[in-house]
Amino acid sequence: MKRYIVFIVSFVLLYIVVQILSGWVLTAFYTPDLPLTNNNVSQEIGFGQTSIIPLLATLSIATLAYFMSQKIFVTSTK
């Protein structure tokens, strides 16, 4: 059980790091199309909806992968 907890905690930390880095890269390389704004610049900033469902789906897949790898790669103890 200890190996599973270490695996899931490290997986979540790596997931968060990848999400932050990908957001940073996408923001850094974003160039707005200025001619399309046509002086109708809104002062409001809209962010998308956030959901925990992708994280839960990823954690369940990681859990399934962990237990499958433990079942497939069982070492015999003699």
N, C-alpha and C positions, 0 to 999 in steps of 0.2 A: 504494500500500500504506500510505503514511503517513496518508492521509485515512481509510482503513479503521480503523487502529489508534486514531486520535483519536476516531472515531465510536464504536467499541466501548468504549473507556475512559470516555468521557463517558456513554454509555448505561448502563454498569455503575454508575457513580457516581450517576446519577439513579435507577436502580433501587433502590439501597441507601437513598438518601434517602427515596424514596417508601415503602419497606418500614418504615423507622424511624418516619416520620411517621404512617403508618396505624396502626402498633402503639401509638404514643403516644396518638393520638386514641381508638382503641378502648379503651385502658386508662383514659383520663381519663373517658370517658362510661359506663363499666361500673358498673352498680349491682346488687349481689347481692340475691337474693330471700331476705331474712332469715327469714320464716316457714317456708320449706321446709327450713331447716337443722335445726330441731327439736332443738337441743342435741347433735346428733351431728356436731360439728365435728371434722374430721380435722386432724391436725397435719402431714400430708404435703402437699407441693405437687407437683402433677404438671404437667409441661410436655409438649406434643405432640412427636411425632417430627419431626425436621428432615430435609430432603432437598435435594439439589443439583439434582434433576431439573427443577423449575420454572425455576431459573436457566438451566440448559443449554438448555431448550426456548425460553426467551425470547431467549437469545443467538443461537440458530440462526435464529429468526424475524427478529431484528434484522439478522443477517448476510444473510439472503435478501432482506430489504427494502432493505438498502444496495445490494446488487449489482443488484437489479431497478431501483432508481432510477437507478443509474449507467448501466444499459443503455438505459433509456427516455429519459433526459434527457441524451443524449450531445450535446456541443456540437462543432460542426465547427471545425476549426482551419485557417484559410486565411491 
